[in-house]
Amino acid sequence: MSGQPGAPGAGVEPSVPISVELKRLPHGEGLPLPAYATDGAAGMDIVAAEDVIIDPGARHAVATGLAVAIPKGFEIQVRPRSGLALKHGITVPNTPGTIDSDYRGELKVIMINHGGEPFAIARGDRVAQLVLAPVTQGAWVEVEELDATKRGAGGFGSTGGHEKL
């Protein structure tokens, strides 16, 4: 039971939904709003507001028929649907895509076909997931030297595990 000390989730409060204003555009009429498929889902499924065929190797910004006003201090991350990626090679190339809190245009999902066949998307098909996430803005502090670490400047593959890299 999650309320008992030492139990998984002990002391963790359930998250409170954050309100996000949404405007349905004319070509989005009749489509479902983004929604969580299960109680434990991190991302909301979003659907296409257009019919399109994406050829192998091609990209397309799929219309959703929605515009949003994300609260300041948050972003919406656009992520691929795992089933489309595994079964058809369809993904979001700039994963995760970021929708900034000051953007007010139509939400579009950039999709790419890494598969070997043309892929048809029909109006109403689930095409991606949206994850509302807090944003922490950084402030650069220029210094003469950085602190030393065991890894140092070791880059790509320097920690091992993939000897073929």
N, C-alpha and C positions, 0 to 999 in steps of 0.2 A: 504494500500500500504506500503510495507516494507521500502521505502525511507523516509517516513514522520516521524517526531519526535513522540515518544510515541507509534508508531505502532510496532507490533511484528516483531522482526528482524531488527528494526531500528539501523543503524550504524554497522551492522554485515556484514563484507565482505564475499563473497563466498570463500570457500576453494579452494586452488590451488592444483591440483593433484600432488602427490609425485611420481616420477619415481622409479619403482622397476624393476630391471633386472630379467628376467625370462628365464630359459633354458627348452625347451621341450625335454624330454627324449624319446627314441625310442618307448616305449609302450604308450606314450602320444600323438603320431601322430594322427591327425584327430579329436581330442577332442577340444571343445571350451575352450578358456582361461577363468580364473575367471572373472566374470562380475557382475555389479550391475543390479538387476532385474528392479528397478525403479529409478527415479531421486532422491528420498529421502532415498534410501537404505543406511544403514551404512556398511553393509557387502556385500562382493562379493560372489556369489555362486560358489562353486568349485565342479567338477564332479569326479567320480571314473574312474580309468584307468584299472579296473579289474572287473571280475564277482566274486562274493563271496556270500555265504549264512552264515548269522550269527545266530547261534542257540540261544534260550532263555538262558540268563545268560552269554553268551560268548562274548568275545571281539575280535576285529580284527583291525590291522593297515591297512586301505584301501589306496592303492596306488593311486596317482593322476597323475603320469607321468610328474611331474614338479619339478624343483629345482629353488630356488630364491636367489637373493643377496639383502637382505633388507638393506637400508641405515642405517649407524651408527646413533644411537639416536632414532631408531624406532624398533618395533616388529610387528609381525603379530599374532593376536589372532585368534585361531580356535574355532568357536562356533557352537553349534548344530543348525539344522533347526527346527523351532518350529513345523511345520507340521509333520515331522517324529517323533518328541518326543510325540506330542499329540495323533496322530493316531496310532502309532505303538510301542511306547516305545523305539525308537532308538535315542540314544544321544551320546554326546562326554563326556566320564567320567571325564576327567580332565579339565572341562570347567572353564574359557577359557584356551585352550592349548596355549602355547607360542612358537613361532618360533623366535629364537634369530637372531640378525643381522649378527652374524659370522657363522651361520650354512649354509652349502652348499650342503647337501644331498637332497634326494628326500623328498618332502613334503608328509607326510602321515597323515591320519586322523584316530585317535584311536576312534573306535566306539564300543558301547555296546548295546546289545539287552535286555532291561528290559521288553519286551513284553512276551506274552505266546506262540508265534508261531515263527518258523524260519523265518528270514527276508532275502529276496533275494535282492542283490544290483547288478545291471547290469552296465557294462561299459557305461559311459556317464550319469548315474544318478547323480543328484545333491545330495551331501551327507553332506555338511557343508557350513558355511559362514566364510570368511576371513575378518578380520578388521585390517587395518593398523593403528597403534597407536603410539604416541610418548612415549618415555621411559625417566623417570627421575631416575637416580641412586642416592641412598642414601649413606650417610656416617655416621657410628655409632659414637656416642659421649657418652662414658661411664660416668655416674654421680653417686653420692652417693645417691641422692634422686630425685624422680620425682615430678613435680608440682601437687598440689592437684586439684581434680575436684569433682563435685557433685556426679558423678557416682562412682568414685573411682575404686575399684577392682571388682565391681559388674559385673558378667559375664552372661553367657547364660540365657536369659529370665529375667534378672534382671530389665529391664525397663518395664515389664508387657506386656499385650496384648494377651498373650497365656498362660492362667492360667494353662493349662494341662501340660506344660513343666516341 
